[in-house]
Amino acid sequence: MENNRPPAMLYLLPDIILSDPPDAEPLNRYGMMRKRFLKENHPAHYGKMLVHEELYPHCRVVQWQAQELFDALMEHFTTSNPPPNKALDGLAWASHMGMLKNTAEEIIQSELIYRKAYG
């Protein structure tokens, strides 16, 4: 029986290097989540954005929007549903603020991070 398989290195892969400025802001949690979402759920769009060097600027815009939305939501939530006094009941305060933070992050994820990639 003869082995007719081609050699392992039959084709060359391009060595793509992104020209990201050295002073560019690194991706935070929200930017990384958006990047992973695009890579796993929209690979063609992810590849297109990567080749055209639009991926990291897009992720930075999303992370900026997410941070702005998070700050606005937390301010709104704390004014409409004030937390208990931190000095009197620290555990209740921590629990309340954690609930508000989780709610804000769920809204961010559904409206910014995991939204449709295009169109």
C-alpha positions as CSV (number, residue, x, y, z in Angstrom):
1,M,0.0,0.0,0.0
2,E,1.4,3.3,-1.1
3,N,1.2,6.6,0.8
4,N,-0.1,9.2,-1.7
5,R,-0.5,12.1,0.8
6,P,1.2,15.4,-0.1
7,P,4.0,16.8,2.0
8,A,3.1,18.7,5.1
9,M,4.2,22.1,3.8
10,L,2.6,22.2,0.4
11,Y,1.7,25.9,0.5
12,L,3.1,29.0,2.1
13,L,1.1,31.1,4.6
14,P,1.5,34.9,4.5
15,D,3.2,36.5,7.5
16,I,0.6,39.2,8.2
17,I,1.8,41.9,10.6
18,L,-0.7,44.5,11.7
19,S,0.5,48.1,11.8
20,D,-0.9,49.0,15.2
21,P,0.6,52.2,16.5
22,P,2.8,51.5,19.6
23,D,0.9,54.2,21.7
24,A,-2.5,52.7,20.9
25,E,-4.6,51.8,23.9
26,P,-4.7,48.1,24.6
27,L,-8.0,46.2,24.4
28,N,-9.8,45.9,27.8
29,R,-12.3,43.3,28.8
30,Y,-15.1,44.6,26.5
31,G,-12.8,45.0,23.5
32,M,-11.4,41.4,23.9
33,M,-15.0,40.1,24.3
34,R,-16.0,41.7,21.0
35,K,-12.9,40.4,19.2
36,R,-13.6,36.8,20.5
37,F,-17.3,37.1,19.5
38,L,-16.4,38.2,16.0
39,K,-13.7,35.5,15.7
40,E,-16.0,32.6,16.9
41,N,-19.4,33.7,15.4
42,H,-18.5,35.7,12.2
43,P,-15.2,34.3,11.0
44,A,-15.5,35.7,7.5
45,H,-16.2,39.2,8.8
46,Y,-13.4,38.9,11.4
47,G,-10.9,37.9,8.7
48,K,-12.0,40.7,6.4
49,M,-11.6,43.2,9.3
50,L,-8.3,41.8,10.2
51,V,-6.9,41.9,6.7
52,H,-8.1,45.5,6.2
53,E,-6.8,46.5,9.6
54,E,-10.2,47.5,10.9
55,L,-10.5,44.9,13.7
56,Y,-8.6,46.7,16.5
57,P,-10.0,50.2,15.8
58,H,-13.5,48.6,15.8
59,C,-12.8,46.8,19.1
60,R,-11.5,50.0,20.6
61,V,-14.6,51.9,19.6
62,V,-16.8,49.1,21.1
63,Q,-14.8,49.2,24.3
64,W,-15.1,53.0,24.5
65,Q,-18.8,52.8,23.9
66,A,-19.2,50.0,26.5
67,Q,-17.3,51.9,29.2
68,E,-19.4,55.1,28.5
69,L,-22.6,53.0,28.7
70,F,-21.4,51.3,31.8
71,D,-20.7,54.6,33.6
72,A,-24.0,56.0,32.5
73,L,-26.0,52.9,33.5
74,M,-24.3,52.8,37.0
75,E,-25.0,56.4,37.6
76,H,-28.7,56.0,36.5
77,F,-29.1,52.8,38.6
78,T,-27.6,54.3,41.7
79,T,-29.8,57.4,41.5
80,S,-33.0,55.4,40.8
81,N,-32.2,52.6,43.2
82,P,-29.9,54.0,45.9
83,P,-27.6,51.5,47.7
84,P,-27.8,51.1,51.4
85,N,-25.3,53.0,53.6
86,K,-21.9,51.5,53.2
87,A,-20.8,52.4,56.7
88,L,-23.8,50.8,58.4
89,D,-24.2,47.7,56.3
90,G,-21.2,46.9,54.1
91,L,-22.4,43.5,52.9
92,A,-25.8,44.8,51.8
93,W,-24.0,47.7,50.0
94,A,-21.6,45.2,48.2
95,S,-24.5,42.9,47.3
96,H,-26.6,45.8,45.9
97,M,-23.7,47.3,43.9
98,G,-22.8,43.8,42.6
99,M,-26.4,43.4,41.4
100,L,-26.3,46.8,39.7
101,K,-23.0,46.0,38.0
102,N,-24.2,42.6,36.8
103,T,-27.3,44.3,35.3
104,A,-25.3,46.9,33.6
105,E,-22.9,44.3,32.1
106,E,-25.8,42.2,30.8
107,I,-27.1,45.3,29.0
108,I,-23.7,46.1,27.6
109,Q,-23.2,42.5,26.4
110,S,-26.5,42.2,24.7
111,E,-26.5,45.7,23.1
112,L,-22.8,46.2,22.2
113,I,-20.6,43.1,22.5
114,Y,-22.9,40.3,21.1
115,R,-24.8,42.3,18.5
116,K,-24.7,41.5,14.8
117,A,-21.3,42.1,13.3
118,Y,-22.4,43.9,10.2
119,G,-25.5,45.3,8.5
